[in-house]
Amino acid sequence: EGIGHYLDLYMLSLPLAAGVRNRIKMLERMLGDEIQKKQLPFVMNIGCGSCRELMGISPEVIDSEARIICIDNDNDALAYAQDRLDYAGILPQTVLRKYNVLRMFDDETNMVEFGKQDII
């Protein structure tokens, strides 16, 4: 109610908001397709934020028994993602890790830290 409602309506109608929604849908499709192609895939979500792209494909994640590592440097984002992944039923298949993604430039270190991944 009040002006906040109208501000939300306006902000959600902007092209940027539409772009974010379309990006999430595209990522859901791409990731869902790749997960279904593999047996027990290992997935790394770099700069995961709230993990919104995983919410829409939770049935595919569960069915594939995918193992997912979600990496972000923001504790609040990781806490929020944990709640959402738990609600979606995929938290048991997920590791949330606080890590500075800007330090992920060395392949050997990444292999030691995270192991081999099928989908990044």
C-alpha positions in Angstrom: 0.0 0.0 0.0 1.0 3.6 -0.4 3.9 4.9 -2.6 6.0 1.8 -2.1 3.5 -0.2 -4.1 3.7 2.2 -7.0 7.5 2.3 -6.8 7.6 -1.5 -7.0 5.3 -1.5 -10.0 7.4 1.1 -11.8 10.7 -0.6 -11.0 9.5 -4.0 -12.1 8.3 -2.6 -15.4 11.8 -1.3 -16.3 13.8 -3.1 -19.1 16.5 -4.0 -16.6 14.0 -5.9 -14.4 12.7 -7.7 -17.5 16.3 -8.5 -18.5 17.0 -10.0 -15.0 13.8 -12.2 -15.2 14.7 -13.3 -18.7 18.3 -14.1 -17.7 17.0 -16.3 -14.8 14.7 -18.2 -17.2 17.5 -18.7 -19.7 19.8 -20.0 -17.0 17.2 -22.3 -15.7 16.6 -23.8 -19.2 20.3 -24.2 -19.9 21.3 -25.6 -16.5 18.2 -27.9 -16.5 19.1 -29.3 -19.9 22.8 -29.9 -18.9 21.9 -31.5 -15.6 19.5 -34.0 -17.3 22.3 -35.1 -19.7 24.6 -36.3 -17.0 24.6 -38.9 -14.3 25.3 -37.4 -10.8 26.7 -34.2 -12.2 28.9 -31.9 -10.2 27.9 -28.2 -10.6 29.7 -25.1 -9.5 27.7 -21.9 -9.2 30.2 -19.0 -9.1 29.0 -15.8 -7.6 25.7 -17.6 -6.7 23.9 -14.8 -4.9 20.5 -16.0 -3.9 20.7 -19.1 -6.3 17.5 -18.0 -8.0 18.3 -20.0 -11.1 18.3 -23.2 -9.1 14.8 -22.7 -7.6 12.9 -23.3 -10.9 14.8 -26.5 -11.7 14.8 -28.1 -8.2 12.9 -31.2 -9.6 15.7 -31.8 -12.2 18.4 -31.2 -9.5 16.7 -33.8 -7.2 16.1 -36.3 -9.9 19.7 -36.1 -11.3 21.2 -36.3 -7.8 23.4 -33.4 -8.8 26.0 -32.1 -6.3 26.2 -28.4 -6.3 28.8 -26.0 -4.9 27.5 -22.4 -4.5 30.2 -19.9 -4.1 29.8 -16.3 -3.0 31.7 -13.8 -0.8 28.5 -12.3 0.7 27.4 -14.0 3.9 23.9 -12.5 3.7 23.5 -13.9 0.1 24.7 -17.3 1.3 22.3 -17.3 4.2 19.4 -16.3 2.0 20.3 -19.0 -0.6 20.5 -21.6 2.2 16.9 -20.8 3.2 15.7 -20.9 -0.4 17.5 -24.1 -1.2 16.2 -25.8 1.9 12.7 -24.7 1.0 13.2 -26.1 -2.5 14.4 -29.4 -1.1 17.9 -29.3 -2.7 20.0 -28.1 0.3 21.2 -31.7 1.1 22.8 -31.8 -2.4 24.4 -28.4 -2.0 27.5 -27.0 -0.4 27.5 -23.2 0.3 30.9 -21.7 0.5 32.2 -18.3 1.3 35.0 -17.6 -1.1 36.4 -14.6 -3.0 35.7 -15.6 -6.7 38.2 -13.0 -7.8 40.9 -15.4 -6.5 39.7 -18.3 -8.7 42.4 -17.6 -11.4 44.6 -20.6 -10.8 43.3 -23.9 -12.1 45.4 -26.1 -9.9 44.2 -24.3 -6.7 40.6 -24.5 -7.9 41.0 -28.3 -8.4 42.4 -28.7 -4.9 39.7 -26.4 -3.4 36.6 -27.6 -5.3 37.5 -30.7 -7.3 36.5 -31.5 -10.9 33.2 -30.0 -12.0 30.9 -31.1 -14.9 29.0 -27.8 -15.2 30.3 -24.3 -14.2 
